[in-house]
Amino acid sequence: MAASSLYFWPGSTFLAFCALLVGLSSLPGVFSDLPVHCLRHQLVGDWDFFLGPASSERSSCGHQSPDVPESQPAVFLAEVSQQRKVQLQAPSRARSGADDQGSWTMIYDEAFEVNVDSLSFLAFSRFDLVHNGTVTTNVSQCGETQLGWYRNVDRDQWGCFYARKSAPIQEHESTASFSQSPVSRSASYDEPLVEEYHQLFAASLNLLQDMWTAKSYERLVNRTLRDINKMAGILRPFSAAEHGKSDLIAASSRPVARSPSFLQQKSTEARSTASLRGASSSLPSAWDWRNVSGISYLDKVMDQAGCGSCYVVATTHMLSARHRIKQQDPSFDGFSINFPLHCSEYNQGCDGGYAFLASRWAQDVGLVPKHCSTYSPVVPSCQLACDVTALEKRWRADNHHYVGGHYGGATEEKMLQELVDRGPLVVSFEPKHEFMYYDGGIYSTVPNQRREWEQVDHAVLLVGFGQQHGKKYWLLQNSWGEDWGEQGFFRMVRGSDESGIESIVVGADVVEDSQPSVLLQFAKSA
């Protein structure tokens, strides 16, 4: 049995930290996204941050591009230049000895970002993978991190760090999080589903409800339920609702009227807004970024194909749209999806990731035009087909954030305001089996799901809202091609957190890069 990472702490010898392991996957070393599961109440408390020396050059800190769960760098720094004490408070306040106005947020259940002392820290929670024949097992150590990254506000000083809770390491067992055991599947889970099955299933959906219509798609014919499950999104071992039930802090603060999902206490901080029409407390009854005074600011609908890239497709389309809006240039071709998909150390490429981390990487490293790296899901490559030094201007993301100020802080009202004032947003939701058959109308979940459907997470672009026959809806752009849904778009019930659509909402702006040396350095090494 071999663990995937080695762990060293300053002033100590190598520690062989053993823990009980619970099976996550019966496949040899196959994971979607990182095999980590931590809740906010496990991270709240006092931490020690160990910082390596700062440099003018950004480092990958030993992570691959894209990141690979089984190839994590050792949690070790040859030199610890400083140690900082940081306290993480619920829901989103970070404090140090010199700064009591810092902030932090969880990133789903995998990582945290901490902004304190004019520094920004990003790290994944620590996890151990142990292989025994064809079985890979894991345990999350939520009181410790993997090797992570830090930078200053001006983006001209970069370094690597790791952190652990200030309690003695023997007490870290209380912050361990164990993954669910694999669910057994019947033989039918891997049997191809013929066209007749899909037609009958779509017909049954149309009989069960009348808010939206379903149809059988050619792409589903002769696929197994396992295949369809994978097409729907990235497998998550825990659903948003399960996060909410097991997060002690979130559970005690959740408004009763709101549907249960992985929510945190609501932030009361208002964000300044500026828009095409000017900031306003009043909102229109409907909005559609495909048609604002006859102009569309969106990218065309695309098909992500067999790559779990929905999170970076939606993020890049969000940034491209906001750039068009801010520059008043609807003809802008758009930013490259392929560049962050295959080059970012913060996500796992076609195996999944998060819009927040994709936005963070675009802020740290930068953006390149679409022609510099065209979408290539079949042959992944972190290569640029253009000379970035020759670009007239270089751009990057800025002010990446969760709507509401932290993970789980979104509300319908905050989403509406930012959508109209600043542009499209990235939303994540948990599609059920029948969502694959959506053809048109206002989607809401149909009861009696197929038993073996696995919980997945799918990211899409929120581009508008409206109301039809008294029913409020969100308007969203999917990435399954123009032949799906309403020409690649769909509508979903608004105001009830349908499928978790109002729980995980990400936005970011685009600015000219005042430190293009970061992008130039990365392009040179890519």
C-alpha positions as CSV (number, residue, x, y, z in Angstrom):
1,M,0.0,0.0,0.0
2,A,1.4,3.4,-1.0
3,A,0.1,6.8,0.0
4,S,0.1,9.5,-2.7
5,S,1.8,12.3,-0.7
6,L,4.5,12.7,2.0
7,Y,4.0,15.2,4.8
8,F,6.7,17.1,6.7
9,W,6.3,19.8,9.4
10,P,9.0,22.3,10.3
11,G,11.2,21.4,13.2
12,S,10.1,17.7,13.1
13,T,11.0,14.5,11.4
14,F,8.8,12.8,8.8
15,L,5.5,11.9,10.3
16,A,3.7,8.8,9.2
17,F,0.2,9.8,10.1
18,C,-2.2,6.8,10.0
19,A,-6.0,7.0,9.9
20,L,-8.9,4.7,9.3
21,L,-9.7,4.8,5.6
22,V,-13.1,4.4,4.1
23,G,-13.5,3.3,0.4
24,L,-14.3,6.0,-2.1
25,S,-13.9,4.2,-5.4
26,S,-13.5,0.6,-6.6
27,L,-11.7,1.8,-9.7
28,P,-7.9,1.9,-9.7
29,G,-7.0,5.5,-9.1
30,V,-9.9,7.0,-10.9
31,F,-11.4,10.2,-9.3
32,S,-13.6,13.0,-10.7
33,D,-12.3,16.2,-9.2
34,L,-10.4,16.0,-5.9
35,P,-11.4,13.3,-3.4
36,V,-11.9,15.7,-0.5
37,H,-14.9,16.4,1.7
38,C,-14.7,19.0,4.4
39,L,-17.4,21.2,6.0
40,R,-17.1,24.7,7.2
41,H,-17.4,23.9,10.9
42,Q,-14.3,21.7,10.5
43,L,-12.3,24.6,9.2
44,V,-13.4,27.3,11.6
45,G,-10.8,28.0,14.3
46,D,-7.2,29.0,14.8
47,W,-4.6,28.1,12.1
48,D,-0.9,28.3,11.7
49,F,0.2,29.3,8.1
50,F,3.7,28.4,7.1
51,L,5.0,30.6,4.3
52,G,7.9,29.9,1.9
53,P,10.0,32.8,0.6
54,A,8.2,35.3,-1.7
55,S,9.4,35.7,-5.2
56,S,8.7,38.0,-8.2
57,E,7.9,34.9,-10.2
58,R,4.8,32.8,-9.7
59,S,5.3,29.1,-8.9
60,S,3.2,26.1,-9.6
61,C,4.2,25.0,-6.0
62,G,4.7,21.5,-7.3
63,H,1.3,21.0,-8.8
64,Q,0.7,19.7,-12.3
65,S,-1.2,21.5,-15.1
66,P,-4.0,20.5,-14.8
67,D,-3.8,19.3,-11.3
68,V,-3.8,15.5,-10.7
69,P,-5.3,14.1,-7.5
70,E,-2.7,11.2,-7.3
71,S,0.3,13.4,-8.0
72,Q,0.1,16.0,-5.2
73,P,3.4,17.6,-4.1
74,A,4.8,16.7,-0.7
75,V,3.6,19.1,2.0
76,F,7.1,20.4,2.6
77,L,9.0,23.7,2.3
78,A,12.8,23.7,2.1
79,E,12.6,27.1,3.9
80,V,9.8,28.5,6.0
81,S,10.4,32.3,5.8
82,Q,7.6,33.2,8.2
83,Q,4.7,31.7,10.3
84,R,1.4,33.5,10.7
85,K,-1.5,33.0,13.1
86,V,-4.9,33.2,11.4
87,Q,-8.3,32.7,12.9
88,L,-11.1,31.7,10.6
89,Q,-14.5,32.7,11.9
90,A,-18.0,31.9,10.7
91,P,-19.3,32.7,8.3
92,S,-16.5,34.6,6.4
93,R,-14.3,36.7,8.7
94,A,-10.5,36.0,8.9
95,R,-8.4,37.7,11.6
96,S,-4.7,37.9,12.3
97,G,-2.7,39.9,14.9
98,A,-2.4,42.8,12.5
99,D,-5.7,42.5,10.5
100,D,-9.1,41.9,12.0
101,Q,-11.0,42.7,8.7
102,G,-9.8,39.8,6.6
103,S,-12.2,37.4,4.8
104,W,-12.3,33.8,3.8
105,T,-14.5,31.4,2.0
106,M,-14.7,27.6,1.4
107,I,-14.6,26.5,-2.2
108,Y,-17.3,23.7,-2.2
109,D,-15.9,21.1,0.1
110,E,-12.3,21.0,-1.3
111,A,-10.4,24.2,-0.6
112,F,-10.4,27.6,1.0
113,E,-9.3,31.1,0.0
114,V,-8.1,33.4,2.8
115,N,-7.5,37.1,2.3
116,V,-5.7,38.7,5.3
117,D,-2.7,40.9,5.9
118,S,-2.8,42.2,2.3
119,L,-2.1,38.6,1.2
120,S,-4.3,36.1,-0.6
121,F,-4.0,32.4,0.2
122,L,-5.4,29.4,-1.7
123,A,-5.0,25.8,-0.6
124,F,-6.9,22.4,-0.9
125,S,-7.7,20.5,2.2
126,R,-5.3,17.6,2.8
127,F,-6.3,14.2,1.6
128,D,-4.6,10.8,1.7
129,L,-5.0,8.2,-1.1
130,V,-4.0,4.6,-0.4
131,H,-4.0,1.9,-3.1
132,N,-4.5,-1.7,-2.3
133,G,-4.8,-3.7,-5.5
134,T,-7.7,-2.4,-7.5
135,V,-9.2,-0.5,-4.6
136,T,-8.3,3.2,-3.8
137,T,-9.4,4.5,-0.4
138,N,-9.1,8.0,1.0
139,V,-9.6,10.2,4.0
140,S,-9.8,14.0,4.2
141,Q,-7.7,15.7,6.9
142,C,-9.7,18.9,7.2
143,G,-7.4,20.5,9.8
144,E,-4.5,20.5,7.4
145,T,-3.9,21.6,3.8
146,Q,-2.0,20.5,0.8
147,L,0.8,22.7,-0.5
148,G,-0.9,25.9,-1.7
149,W,-0.2,29.3,-3.2
150,Y,-0.1,32.8,-1.8
151,R,0.4,36.3,-3.4
152,N,0.2,39.9,-2.4
153,V,-2.6,42.2,-3.6
154,D,-0.4,43.8,-6.3
155,R,0.4,40.4,-7.8
156,D,4.1,41.0,-7.8
157,Q,5.1,38.8,-4.9
158,W,4.3,35.0,-5.0
159,G,5.0,32.1,-2.8
160,C,4.0,28.6,-1.6
161,F,2.5,27.8,1.8
162,Y,0.7,25.2,3.8
163,A,-1.4,25.4,6.9
164,R,-2.7,23.3,9.8
165,K,-4.9,24.0,12.7
166,S,-3.1,25.2,15.8
167,A,-4.3,22.2,17.9
168,P,-1.7,19.5,18.5
169,I,-1.6,17.0,15.5
170,Q,-2.9,14.2,17.8
171,E,-6.2,16.2,18.1
172,H,-6.6,16.5,14.3
173,E,-8.6,13.3,14.2
174,S,-11.7,15.4,15.1
175,T,-11.3,17.2,11.7
176,A,-11.0,14.0,9.7
177,S,-13.8,13.5,7.1
178,F,-14.5,10.1,5.8
179,S,-15.9,9.4,2.3
180,Q,-18.9,7.4,1.5
181,S,-18.5,3.7,0.6
182,P,-19.1,3.0,-3.1
183,V,-22.8,2.3,-3.9
184,S,-23.4,-1.1,-5.5
185,R,-24.9,-1.0,-9.0
186,S,-27.1,-3.5,-10.7
187,A,-26.1,-5.1,-14.0
188,S,-28.6,-2.8,-15.8
189,Y,-26.5,0.2,-14.9
190,D,-24.1,-0.7,-17.6
191,E,-26.6,-1.9,-20.2
192,P,-27.1,0.2,-23.3
193,L,-30.5,2.0,-23.4
194,V,-32.2,1.7,-26.7
195,E,-34.2,4.4,-28.5
196,E,-37.5,2.9,-27.3
197,Y,-36.5,3.3,-23.7
198,H,-35.7,7.0,-24.1
199,Q,-38.9,7.6,-26.0
200,L,-41.0,6.0,-23.4
201,F,-39.1,7.8,-20.6
202,A,-39.6,11.2,-22.3
203,A,-43.3,10.4,-22.8
204,S,-43.7,9.5,-19.1
205,L,-42.1,12.8,-18.1
206,N,-44.6,14.7,-20.3
207,L,-47.4,12.9,-18.6
208,L,-46.1,13.6,-15.1
209,Q,-46.0,17.4,-15.4
210,D,-46.9,20.2,-17.8
211,M,-44.3,22.9,-17.0
212,W,-41.8,21.7,-19.5
213,T,-41.5,19.2,-22.4
214,A,-39.1,16.3,-22.7
215,K,-37.9,14.4,-25.8
216,S,-35.5,11.6,-26.7
217,Y,-32.1,12.8,-28.0
218,E,-30.0,10.9,-30.5
219,R,-26.9,11.3,-28.3
220,L,-28.5,9.2,-25.6
221,V,-29.4,6.2,-27.7
222,N,-27.4,3.1,-26.9
223,R,-25.7,4.8,-24.0
224,T,-25.6,3.2,-20.6
225,L,-27.0,5.0,-17.5
226,R,-23.3,5.3,-16.4
227,D,-22.5,7.1,-19.6
228,I,-25.5,9.4,-19.3
229,N,-24.6,10.1,-15.6
230,K,-21.1,11.2,-16.7
231,M,-22.5,13.4,-19.5
232,A,-24.7,15.2,-17.0
233,G,-21.8,16.6,-14.9
234,I,-19.0,15.9,-12.4
235,L,-19.6,13.3,-9.8
236,R,-19.8,14.6,-6.3
237,P,-19.7,12.1,-3.4
238,F,-22.0,14.3,-1.4
239,S,-25.0,16.4,-2.6
240,A,-25.6,20.0,-1.8
241,A,-28.5,19.0,0.5
242,E,-26.3,16.5,2.3
243,H,-23.7,19.2,2.9
244,G,-26.3,21.4,4.4
245,K,-27.6,18.7,6.7
246,S,-24.1,17.8,8.0
247,D,-22.6,21.3,8.3
248,L,-23.3,22.3,11.9
249,I,-22.9,26.0,11.4
250,A,-24.9,26.2,8.2
251,A,-27.7,24.0,9.6
252,S,-28.1,26.3,12.7
253,S,-28.3,29.5,10.6
254,R,-30.3,28.4,7.5
255,P,-33.5,30.3,6.9
256,V,-36.4,27.9,7.3
257,A,-38.2,29.0,4.2
258,R,-35.3,28.2,1.9
259,S,-34.8,24.8,0.3
260,P,-32.0,22.9,2.1
261,S,-28.7,23.0,0.3
262,F,-25.0,23.6,1.3
263,L,-25.8,27.2,2.5
264,Q,-24.0,29.4,4.9
265,Q,-25.1,32.4,6.8
266,K,-26.2,35.2,4.6
267,S,-23.8,38.1,4.1
268,T,-25.2,41.6,4.6
269,E,-22.4,43.3,2.8
270,A,-23.6,45.1,-0.3
271,R,-21.5,45.1,-3.4
272,S,-21.0,48.2,-5.5
273,T,-22.4,47.9,-8.9
274,A,-21.9,49.6,-12.2
275,S,-23.6,48.7,-15.4
276,L,-24.5,49.5,-18.9
277,R,-27.7,51.2,-17.6
278,G,-26.3,52.5,-14.4
279,A,-26.7,51.1,-10.8
280,S,-30.2,51.0,-9.6
281,S,-32.2,49.5,-6.8
282,S,-35.1,48.9,-9.2
283,L,-34.9,45.9,-11.5
284,P,-36.7,45.2,-14.8
285,S,-39.3,42.4,-14.9
286,A,-37.2,40.5,-17.4
287,W,-33.7,40.5,-18.7
288,D,-31.8,38.7,-21.5
289,W,-28.1,39.3,-22.3
290,R,-28.8,37.8,-25.8
291,N,-30.9,40.9,-26.6
292,V,-30.1,44.2,-24.8
293,S,-31.3,47.0,-27.1
294,G,-31.0,44.5,-30.0
295,I,-27.4,43.5,-29.1
296,S,-26.1,40.1,-27.9
297,Y,-23.1,40.1,-25.6
298,L,-22.8,36.3,-25.4
299,D,-20.7,33.6,-27.0
300,K,-22.4,31.1,-29.2
301,V,-23.6,27.9,-27.6
302,M,-21.0,25.2,-27.8
303,D,-20.8,21.5,-27.1
304,Q,-18.3,20.5,-24.5
305,A,-18.3,17.0,-25.9
306,G,-16.8,14.2,-23.8
307,C,-14.8,16.5,-21.5
308,G,-16.0,17.6,-18.0
309,S,-15.2,21.2,-18.8
310,C,-18.6,22.8,-18.0
311,Y,-17.1,24.8,-15.2
312,V,-14.4,26.5,-17.3
313,V,-16.8,26.9,-20.4
314,A,-19.3,28.8,-18.2
315,T,-16.5,30.8,-16.5
316,T,-14.8,31.8,-19.7
317,H,-18.1,32.7,-21.3
318,M,-19.0,34.8,-18.3
319,L,-15.7,36.7,-18.5
320,S,-15.9,37.2,-22.2
321,A,-19.5,38.5,-21.9
322,R,-18.6,40.9,-19.1
323,H,-15.6,42.2,-21.2
324,R,-17.9,42.9,-24.1
325,I,-20.3,44.7,-21.9
326,K,-17.6,46.8,-20.2
327,Q,-15.8,47.6,-23.4
328,Q,-19.1,48.1,-25.4
329,D,-17.6,45.7,-28.0
330,P,-20.1,42.9,-28.8
331,S,-17.9,41.8,-31.7
332,F,-15.0,40.7,-29.3
333,D,-14.3,37.1,-30.3
334,G,-13.9,35.9,-26.7
335,F,-11.2,34.4,-24.4
336,S,-9.7,31.0,-24.7
337,I,-11.4,28.1,-22.8
338,N,-8.6,25.7,-23.6
339,F,-5.9,27.8,-21.9
340,P,-7.3,27.5,-18.3
341,L,-8.8,24.1,-19.0
342,H,-5.4,22.4,-19.6
343,C,-3.0,24.8,-18.0
344,S,-4.5,25.7,-14.6
345,E,-3.0,24.0,-11.5
346,Y,-6.2,24.9,-9.6
347,N,-8.5,22.5,-11.4
348,Q,-8.4,19.0,-12.8
349,G,-9.0,19.7,-16.5
350,C,-11.5,17.5,-18.2
351,D,-12.0,15.6,-14.9
352,G,-13.7,18.7,-13.3
353,G,-13.2,21.8,-11.3
354,Y,-14.9,24.9,-10.0
355,A,-15.9,28.2,-11.5
356,F,-14.5,30.1,-8.5
357,L,-11.0,28.5,-9.0
358,A,-11.1,29.0,-12.8
359,S,-11.8,32.7,-12.1
360,R,-9.1,32.9,-9.5
361,W,-6.6,31.4,-12.0
362,A,-7.6,33.9,-14.6
363,Q,-7.0,36.6,-12.1
364,D,-3.6,35.2,-11.0
365,V,-2.3,34.3,-14.4
366,G,-4.4,36.1,-17.0
367,L,-6.6,35.5,-20.1
368,V,-5.7,35.0,-23.7
369,P,-7.8,35.4,-26.8
370,K,-9.7,32.4,-28.2
371,H,-7.4,32.0,-31.2
372,C,-4.4,31.6,-29.0
373,S,-5.6,28.2,-27.8
374,T,-8.7,26.7,-29.4
375,Y,-10.9,24.2,-27.6
376,S,-9.4,20.7,-27.7
377,P,-11.1,18.2,-25.4
378,V,-9.8,15.1,-27.2
379,V,-6.1,16.0,-27.2
380,P,-5.3,18.0,-24.0
381,S,-2.4,20.4,-24.4
382,C,-1.2,23.4,-22.5
383,Q,0.3,25.1,-25.6
384,L,-0.3,28.6,-27.0
385,A,-0.6,29.1,-30.8
386,C,0.1,32.9,-30.5
387,D,2.9,35.1,-29.3
388,V,1.4,36.7,-26.2
389,T,4.2,39.4,-26.2
390,A,2.7,40.6,-29.5
391,L,-0.8,41.1,-28.1
392,E,-1.8,44.8,-28.1
393,K,-3.3,44.5,-24.7
394,R,-3.4,41.7,-22.1
395,W,-6.3,41.1,-19.8
396,R,-7.0,39.2,-16.6
397,A,-9.9,38.5,-14.3
398,D,-10.5,40.7,-11.3
399,N,-12.7,40.7,-8.2
400,H,-13.5,37.0,-8.5
401,H,-16.2,36.3,-5.9
402,Y,-19.1,34.3,-4.7
403,V,-22.3,36.3,-4.9
404,G,-23.2,37.2,-1.4
405,G,-19.5,37.5,-0.3
406,H,-18.8,33.8,0.5
407,Y,-19.7,30.3,-0.6
408,G,-23.4,29.7,0.1
409,G,-24.1,33.5,0.5
410,A,-26.2,34.0,-2.6
411,T,-29.9,35.0,-2.7
412,E,-32.3,35.5,-5.6
413,E,-32.2,39.2,-5.0
414,K,-28.4,39.5,-5.0
415,M,-28.2,37.3,-8.1
416,L,-30.8,39.5,-10.0
417,Q,-29.0,42.7,-9.1
418,E,-25.5,41.6,-10.1
419,L,-26.8,39.9,-13.3
420,V,-28.4,43.1,-14.6
421,D,-25.8,45.5,-13.3
422,R,-22.6,43.6,-14.2
423,G,-23.4,40.8,-16.6
424,P,-23.8,37.0,-16.7
425,L,-23.0,34.8,-13.7
426,V,-21.8,31.2,-13.4
427,V,-24.2,28.9,-11.5
428,S,-23.9,25.3,-10.4
429,F,-26.7,22.9,-9.8
430,E,-27.5,19.3,-9.3
431,P,-29.3,17.9,-12.5
432,K,-31.5,14.9,-12.0
433,H,-31.9,12.1,-14.6
434,E,-34.7,13.7,-16.5
435,F,-32.8,17.0,-17.1
436,M,-31.0,15.3,-20.0
437,Y,-34.4,15.0,-21.8
438,Y,-35.3,18.7,-21.5
439,D,-36.7,20.2,-24.7
440,G,-38.4,23.4,-23.6
441,G,-40.4,25.2,-21.0
442,I,-39.6,26.0,-17.3
443,Y,-37.8,23.1,-15.8
444,S,-38.4,21.8,-12.3
445,T,-37.6,18.5,-10.8
446,V,-39.9,15.5,-11.4
447,P,-40.3,13.2,-8.5
448,N,-39.5,9.5,-8.5
449,Q,-36.0,9.6,-9.9
450,R,-34.3,6.4,-11.2
451,R,-32.8,4.8,-8.1
452,E,-29.2,4.4,-9.5
453,W,-28.8,8.0,-10.7
454,E,-25.6,9.4,-9.0
455,Q,-25.3,12.9,-7.7
456,V,-23.5,15.2,-10.0
457,D,-22.7,18.9,-10.3
458,H,-23.1,20.9,-13.5
459,A,-22.1,24.5,-14.2
460,V,-23.9,26.8,-16.7
461,L,-24.1,30.4,-17.6
462,L,-26.9,32.5,-16.1
463,V,-27.9,35.1,-18.7
464,G,-31.3,36.4,-17.8
465,F,-34.6,36.0,-16.1
466,G,-38.4,36.5,-16.7
467,Q,-41.8,35.3,-15.9
468,Q,-44.4,33.2,-17.8
469,H,-47.9,32.4,-16.8
470,G,-47.1,33.6,-13.3
471,K,-44.1,31.4,-13.0
472,K,-40.7,33.1,-12.4
473,Y,-37.7,31.6,-14.2
474,W,-34.0,31.9,-14.7
475,L,-32.6,31.9,-18.3
476,L,-29.4,29.8,-18.7
477,Q,-27.0,28.8,-21.4
478,N,-25.9,25.2,-21.4
479,S,-22.8,23.6,-23.1
480,W,-24.4,20.6,-24.8
481,G,-24.8,22.1,-28.3
482,E,-27.6,24.0,-30.0
483,D,-29.7,20.9,-30.7
484,W,-30.4,20.5,-26.9
485,G,-33.2,22.4,-25.1
486,E,-34.2,25.8,-26.4
487,Q,-31.4,26.1,-29.0
488,G,-28.9,25.3,-26.3
489,F,-30.6,27.4,-23.6
490,F,-33.0,26.4,-20.9
491,R,-35.3,28.0,-18.3
492,M,-35.5,26.9,-14.6
493,V,-37.8,27.8,-11.8
494,R,-36.6,30.9,-10.0
495,G,-36.8,31.7,-6.3
496,S,-37.0,28.2,-4.7
497,D,-33.3,27.1,-5.1
498,E,-34.4,24.5,-7.6
499,S,-31.7,21.8,-7.9
500,G,-29.4,24.1,-5.9
501,I,-29.3,26.7,-8.7
502,E,-29.3,29.6,-6.2
503,S,-26.6,28.2,-3.8
504,I,-23.3,28.4,-5.7
505,V,-23.0,31.6,-7.8
506,V,-19.7,33.0,-9.1
507,G,-18.9,36.4,-10.8
508,A,-15.7,38.2,-11.8
509,D,-14.7,41.3,-13.8
510,V,-12.1,41.8,-16.5
511,V,-9.4,44.4,-16.3
512,E,-6.3,45.3,-18.3
513,D,-3.3,43.4,-16.8
514,S,-0.9,45.8,-15.0
515,Q,1.5,42.9,-14.3
516,P,1.6,41.1,-17.7
517,S,4.9,39.6,-16.7
518,V,3.0,36.8,-14.9
519,L,1.3,35.7,-18.1
520,L,4.5,36.2,-20.2
521,Q,6.4,34.0,-17.7
522,F,3.7,31.3,-17.8
523,A,3.5,31.3,-21.6
524,K,7.3,31.0,-21.8
525,S,7.3,27.9,-19.5
526,A,4.2,26.3,-21.0
